[in-house]
Amino acid sequence: MVGFAFMLSAFVSKASSSTTVGFTIFILGFLSQLVTTAGFPYGSGFSKTSRFIWSLFPPNLLAKALKILADATSTSQDPGISLSGITECGPYDFDCVITLSDIYKWLMATFVIWFVLAIYLDNIVPNASGVKKPVYYFLTPGYWIGIGGNKVKEGDNYSSAPPLDGSTPDDVDVLEEENVKRWLLLLWQKTAPYHAVKGLWVNFAKDQLFCLLGPNGAGKTTTISCLTGLAPVTGGDALIYGHSARSSVGMANIRKIIGVCPQFDILWSALTGQEHLHLFATIKGLPQSSIESTTGMDPITRRHVWDIIEDAKKGRAIVLTTHSMEEADILSDRIGIMAKGKLRCIGTSIRLKSRFGSGFIANVSFSGSTNSVNTPHHEAVKLFFEHHLGVLPKEENSAFLTFVIPHDKEGLLTELQDRQREFNIADIQLGLTTLEEVFLNIARQAELEAAITEGRLVTLTLTSGASFDIPVGTKYTVIPGTVSPQYPRGFMVEVYWDRMSPVNSAFLATHLKLQYLQLVDRPTYIFQTRIAKRLLRLVTTSLDGVVILVTVDSSTYFFGKFDEHSHFKC
């Protein structure tokens, strides 16, 4: 029965299902034993074929053996059956077709049959992730001697990847990564109706920690599952020290040299926390003090664990997936950000911040102490940044103001330093944007590309009544019909998205951002200010068209609207 249970386990992947299957087998076994006790099919009136099939179910043989023993020992005068007499029929079995010796042989034979079949089915039946071996896997020499597995030498190319969709990566380093021939990882993992991982080219260097970032559903978990054999690779291959992840022999060799910490907790309610640590440390042959988690730790302990990870890089490659930008920034030698199954950018933390960040972070601190954020000096600095860059403070308090400056505008701080005493500025600090900002920019761009490819559109309705469709996630879009020789770029609308809505509904910003507008034969530039917002709140209730805010200098403001002919009126 043990071998039979192992065979059935190949088709059951959940504990809840195993309970149902086990109870069903118990009921069927009970009923079949009743039938066997009644005489079926162990009698001369039944065919050998029916007895053969019936005997494959272990409870039936057990029921027949118990029936023979019960008949031979029903009273105190019955002779019973001795060990030497198991090859003979029972004393009252007048229609004997099977003896106890035959039943023992059948039980041993069926145990071997079911156990071997269980091993075979466990390898060829897909698991919960779809991983399986070919039906002829036991015929390959590598399965028995543990060698082979399509081992590839360093520098070799792997050319069995499916064709890409023709898109070129935005990041040049991602393109260069595809041309590097080291320990190559080229993965495709397709599950209808989409690719979980689509053409992932990346190299994991020895003595380095590679951090793989991405939003939920980006393909990080699938990538790790493919590398560890938990999920099948439907195209391409992953080579770890030359061993192919698509080969069963190669994966067997890979598992001998890698370890993985899954994103879910592997816990048993019967064990304490200390017993879990003892168990895992024993399995991996590690000191019991070496297994620690960074979730929920105080900063000192977390830094201690980071030091352990830093030391663990020596002599091996580590791939880390995390949602902690601080952890990725500190620990990683290289960072890759995935979105929609593709690698969008790769490089060091500083390189990604410089290339994909919104700009530089400028922290302007003021001299003296005050409890107000609306002092003349605060307002003067705000107007300075608004006039030159059209930006508002990202963060502000009584002590400092924080601005995000575009990459090509950091030279503006020289003028601000020249006016440092005028604005009562104590210090100006310039730094790169955070890794989180890079992460969000990459994710938003990927979402927009996916919306355009999939044709996911929403209707944007202007206050004038005009409406048109835009892809989900669009930040800026040109109003149709506004392009003219006078305004070759047209009028651009900034769109804000309500992320809390079940469907990503778009609403028009409380202002329009124009690239330029000609008024009174002089160029004027649109930028967002608090005064502009207050004006909008005042006039949008009385004007039917789209309100435009224009600044001619730092102190004069105009507002107006488009009429039904798309003409701007002040």
Number of C-alpha atoms within 10 A of each C-alpha: 15 10 20 19 15 19 21 17 18 19 16 15 11 10 9 9 12 15 12 11 15 14 11 12 14 13 11 12 17 15 13 18 21 13 14 20 17 12 14 18 23 23 16 10 9 13 11 14 10 12 17 13 10 18 20 18 16 20 22 23 23 18 18 24 19 13 18 22 15 13 15 20 15 11 10 8 8 12 12 18 18 9 8 8 13 15 15 15 19 24 16 12 15 9 13 15 15 20 19 23 17 16 19 15 12 17 20 12 13 19 19 14 15 20 19 15 18 20 14 18 20 19 19 16 16 16 17 11 13 12 16 18 18 11 12 9 16 13 9 11 12 15 16 11 9 13 14 18 21 16 17 18 14 14 12 12 13 15 9 10 14 14 9 9 8 6 6 10 14 11 16 12 14 20 18 13 17 16 13 14 16 20 22 28 24 24 29 27 23 16 11 7 6 11 16 22 29 22 22 24 22 24 19 18 17 14 16 20 24 25 23 24 23 25 17 12 14 21 25 24 18 22 24 19 17 24 26 19 21 17 21 23 24 17 19 22 25 28 25 25 16 20 23 25 29 22 18 22 25 23 20 19 20 22 15 8 10 13 11 13 9 11 9 6 7 8 10 10 6 8 11 11 12 9 12 15 18 16 14 14 16 12 9 10 9 12 12 15 9 11 13 14 11 14 8 8 12 9 10 9 14 17 15 13 18 17 12 14 14 17 11 15 14 13 10 14 16 22 16 19 19 15 13 12 14 12 17 22 18 12 18 21 16 22 25 21 22 26 26 22 25 23 26 23 23 24 20 15 19 16 13 23 21 16 14 18 24 18 23 22 20 21 20 21 20 21 14 10 8 12 9 10 15 13 11 11 16 24 12 15 21 20 18 16 19 18 18 12 15 16 19 19 16 12 11 16 14 16 17 19 21 20 20 24 24 14 15 9 12 15 10 13 17 10 9 18 15 10 13 18 12 12 19 17 20 15 13 17 12 16 12 18 21 21 20 16 16 22 22 15 15 21 20 16 16 20 18 18 17 17 17 16 10 10 12 14 16 17 14 18 14 16 14 16 11 12 13 12 11 21 22 22 24 21 16 14 14 15 16 12 10 16 13 10 8 10 13 9 15 20 20 16 19 17 20 16 17 12 10 8 9 7 11 14 16 22 15 16 13 19 20 21 19 20 14 15 18 11 11 8 7 8 11 17 17 20 21 19 19 9 10 20 13 10 16 18 11 11 13 15 8 8 15 14 19 20 23 21 24 24 19 15 10 11 7 8 13 12 16 16 19 17 13 11 7 13 9 16 11 12
